[in-house]
Amino acid sequence: MKYSLTKELSFFADSQATNKESLSCLNHMVTDALECIPDCLKYMQQLQTPEVFRFCAITQIMAIATLAELYNNSQVFSGVVKIRKGLAILLINDTRTQEGLHKWFNKFAGQIRDSIPLSDPNAKRTREICTKILALTQAKA
């Protein structure tokens, strides 16, 4: 348990857990997930059937929207964190094309990059993957 001061998972549920360690752990997990995005985008480019593309795109866009909502958000440890219903509807309606997909990946990667705390132990790694996602999606956004 890299971030648990007690080396126990229950450390993160304990109200005595410091925000710094808990947020560092959360941000590390989000960064790990972000590193899958270049492969995800490559896969999405292979989908030629519009219905199949849309079926896959909606879940992927919801995933990065959720990652952006979770990143560096201490509310994760005290309640439920979800994307707003209005945003979910907008995302569903706007994921019909590669351009729509790339627009939202670009937006959420930028949102995450802009909220990286300098004190985060994974700040450099998170910034690098967000910059890569932004570069991959900028031309089509």
Backbone torsions as a table, in degrees:
resi	resn	phi	psi	omega
1	MET	NA	92.8	-175.5
2	LYS	-59.0	-38.2	-173.0
3	TYR	-103.3	-10.4	-178.5
4	SER	-84.3	122.0	179.0
5	LEU	-68.0	-25.1	179.8
6	THR	-97.0	-4.8	-176.9
7	LYS	67.3	18.2	178.7
8	GLU	-119.3	144.8	178.2
9	LEU	-63.4	-31.9	-179.6
10	SER	-62.5	-16.0	177.3
11	PHE	-53.9	-38.1	-175.5
12	PHE	-75.9	-20.7	177.8
13	ALA	-90.1	-17.3	-177.3
14	ASP	-72.8	134.0	-179.7
15	SER	-65.4	-15.3	178.8
16	GLN	-83.2	-9.5	-179.1
17	ALA	-62.7	135.8	179.4
18	THR	-76.8	144.5	178.8
19	ASN	-57.4	-35.6	-175.8
20	LYS	-60.1	-51.1	-178.1
21	GLU	-67.6	-42.8	-179.0
22	SER	-63.7	-46.2	179.1
23	LEU	-66.4	-36.3	177.5
24	SER	-62.6	-41.6	178.0
25	CYS	-64.5	-47.8	178.5
26	LEU	-58.4	-47.8	-179.1
27	ASN	-63.5	-35.1	176.8
28	HIS	-62.8	-44.5	179.4
29	MET	-65.2	-40.1	178.0
30	VAL	-64.1	-42.3	178.9
31	THR	-62.0	-42.0	175.8
32	ASP	-57.0	-43.7	179.7
33	ALA	-66.4	-39.5	179.8
34	LEU	-61.0	-30.3	-178.4
35	GLU	-68.3	-12.9	175.8
36	CYS	-83.5	-13.8	-172.6
37	ILE	-63.7	-42.5	177.6
38	PRO	-55.6	-41.1	177.1
39	ASP	-67.4	-37.6	177.6
40	CYS	-60.5	-46.7	-179.4
41	LEU	-63.9	-38.5	177.4
42	LYS	-63.2	-42.9	177.9
43	TYR	-62.2	-45.6	-177.6
44	MET	-61.0	-31.3	178.2
45	GLN	-67.4	-22.3	-178.7
46	GLN	-80.4	-16.3	-176.0
47	LEU	-79.6	117.1	-175.3
48	GLN	-101.3	-27.1	-179.3
49	THR	-80.2	120.9	-175.6
50	PRO	-54.5	-40.4	-178.4
51	GLU	-67.4	-38.9	178.6
52	VAL	-69.2	-43.4	177.8
53	PHE	-56.5	-49.7	-176.6
54	ARG	-63.2	-42.1	179.0
55	PHE	-57.1	-44.7	-179.2
56	CYS	-76.3	-39.0	-175.5
57	ALA	-63.3	-40.5	-177.5
58	ILE	-59.8	-45.1	-179.3
59	THR	-67.5	-36.5	-179.3
60	GLN	-69.9	-39.8	-179.5
61	ILE	-69.2	-37.1	176.3
62	MET	-65.5	-34.8	-179.6
63	ALA	-65.6	-48.3	-178.9
64	ILE	-70.1	-32.3	175.6
65	ALA	-62.7	-40.9	178.6
66	THR	-67.5	-40.5	177.3
67	LEU	-60.5	-40.7	178.8
68	ALA	-64.6	-36.2	179.1
69	GLU	-71.0	-36.0	-177.9
70	LEU	-77.1	-33.8	-171.0
71	TYR	-55.8	124.4	176.1
72	ASN	56.3	31.2	-176.4
73	ASN	-108.9	105.7	-177.2
74	SER	-67.8	-15.4	177.8
75	GLN	-64.6	-18.5	177.5
76	VAL	-56.6	-31.7	-174.3
77	PHE	-88.8	-5.0	-178.0
78	SER	-128.1	-2.2	-178.4
79	GLY	-170.2	-164.4	-179.4
80	VAL	-96.3	130.9	177.6
81	VAL	-116.5	121.1	-179.4
82	LYS	-139.9	161.7	173.8
83	ILE	-76.1	152.6	-179.0
84	ARG	-67.8	148.9	-178.9
85	LYS	-61.1	-40.4	179.2
86	GLY	-61.3	-40.6	177.4
87	LEU	-67.0	-41.4	178.9
88	ALA	-58.5	-43.2	178.9
89	ILE	-64.2	-43.8	177.7
90	LEU	-59.2	-44.2	179.7
91	LEU	-63.6	-43.2	179.5
92	ILE	-61.7	-42.7	-178.6
93	ASN	-73.0	-19.4	-174.5
94	ASP	-108.1	18.6	-179.2
95	THR	-116.0	49.8	179.3
96	ARG	-96.5	-16.7	-175.2
97	THR	-136.0	165.8	173.6
98	GLN	-59.7	-38.5	-179.2
99	GLU	-62.3	-43.6	177.9
100	GLY	-63.3	-43.1	178.3
101	LEU	-59.9	-48.8	-177.6
102	HIS	-66.2	-35.4	178.0
103	LYS	-57.6	-46.7	-176.7
104	TRP	-75.1	-38.2	175.9
105	PHE	-60.7	-41.2	179.5
106	ASN	-62.9	-46.5	-179.1
107	LYS	-60.8	-48.4	-176.0
108	PHE	-72.8	-34.8	175.7
109	ALA	-65.0	-39.1	176.1
110	GLY	-65.1	-40.1	178.6
111	GLN	-61.5	-44.1	178.6
112	ILE	-65.2	-47.6	-178.7
113	ARG	-57.4	-40.1	-178.4
114	ASP	-71.8	-14.3	-178.0
115	SER	-109.3	13.5	-179.8
116	ILE	-72.9	118.6	177.0
117	PRO	-74.1	140.2	-179.9
118	LEU	-61.1	-27.7	-176.7
119	SER	-81.0	-8.4	-178.0
120	ASP	-67.4	129.3	-179.4
121	PRO	-61.7	-21.4	-179.8
122	ASN	-106.2	16.7	-175.0
123	ALA	-55.8	-45.7	-177.9
124	LYS	-62.9	-47.0	-179.3
125	ARG	-63.1	-43.2	179.6
126	THR	-64.0	-44.8	178.9
127	ARG	-60.8	-41.9	-179.7
128	GLU	-62.8	-45.2	-178.0
129	ILE	-71.5	-36.8	176.6
130	CYS	-64.1	-40.8	177.9
131	THR	-63.3	-39.3	177.6
132	LYS	-64.5	-44.0	178.7
133	ILE	-62.8	-43.1	178.2
134	LEU	-60.4	-41.7	178.9
135	ALA	-65.9	-40.3	-179.8
136	LEU	-68.8	-27.3	-174.2
137	THR	-106.2	-11.8	-174.3
138	GLN	-63.4	-43.7	-175.9
139	ALA	-65.3	-30.7	-176.6
140	LYS	-101.3	-5.3	-177.5
141	ALA	-75.0	NA	NA
